């Protein structure tokens, strides 16, 4: 089941650039927008995005309830969760943005 979420929109529709709290993530000039988008999703600043954090971000961006369901968010995380811990770290997050994107369903 596809969630109807365009992963790239997490970068382009997130909050503007701001001072970053990196939680141990090394910044590099080319990843500033990605890091901003990651921090928008990582509400508790533990350097991981869980399904409920992703659900909150997608809901605030106006995605449909189907796209924002906890199950859909868990599926999105599972697609890029390379180490199987049930969370997305920054490196897995960048992999998510490289997957095929689907148009949002509002």
N, C-alpha and C positions, 0 to 999 in steps of 0.2 A: 504494500500500500504506500503510495507517495503522499507526502504531507502537504504538498502545494507550497512549500517554503523555498524561496530563493535564498540560498546561503549567502550569496554576495550582498544581498540587501542588509544583512547584519552589519556589514561594513559601511555601505553607502547611506543607510538610514539611521545609523547610530548617532550618538551625541557628538558635537564638534570636538576637535582636539582640545585636550586639557592637560594639566600636569598629571603625570602618570605615577602610580604606585605599582611597581612591577612585581612585587612578591617573589623576588629572586629570578625573574625572567630577564635575560640579557636583551636590551633594546638594540636595534640596528636601524639606521635611517630608512631603509626600505620597508620596514615592518611597522611603522608608527600607526598607520590606519588600522592595521590588523590588531595591534596591541590595544588601541582605543576600543575597538569593537569587542575584543576579548574582555576587557575590563568592564564594559557596559553589561556584559552577560554574567561576569563573576562578581555577583553582588556582595558575597561575604569575604572577598579578597583572599581566598585560600589557594589560589592559582589553579583551580579546577572549576569546570562548569558542570553542574548536575542537571538532571531533567527538569526539576522544578525551577531552576534559575533560567533555563532556556525557555520554558513555558511562560514565565513572567515577561521576558524580553519580547518574545513573539507576540504576546497579547498586547503589550504596550505599543508595538509597531503596527497594530491593527489587523493582524492575521485572523482568519476565521477560527472559530472554536475547534473545528476539526483539526486544523493545522497546529493548533496550540494545545491539543490534548496531551496529557502526561504520557500516554502511550505513544503518540506520534513523536514526541520529544525524546522519549527513551529509544525509539527506533533510529532517529537521527544520530543520537549519541552512539548507539551500537554500531552504526555504519563506519565510524571513524575511531572507535575505542580500541586501539591497537593492543593495549596491555590488559584489557578486560576488567578494568577496575570500576566500570560503570560511570565514569566521569570523563570529561574532555580536558586535557591540558592544552597549553598554548600550541604545541607542535601538532597535536591531533586536530585542533581548531583550524589551523592553516590547511590541513588536509581536507577538512570539511569544505572549505571554500574552493578547493580545487575539483570537487565532485561536480558532476553534471547538475546544473541548477534547473529548477522548475518555476514557472511563473506563479506569483502569489495569487491566492484566491481570497478576495475580500468579500 
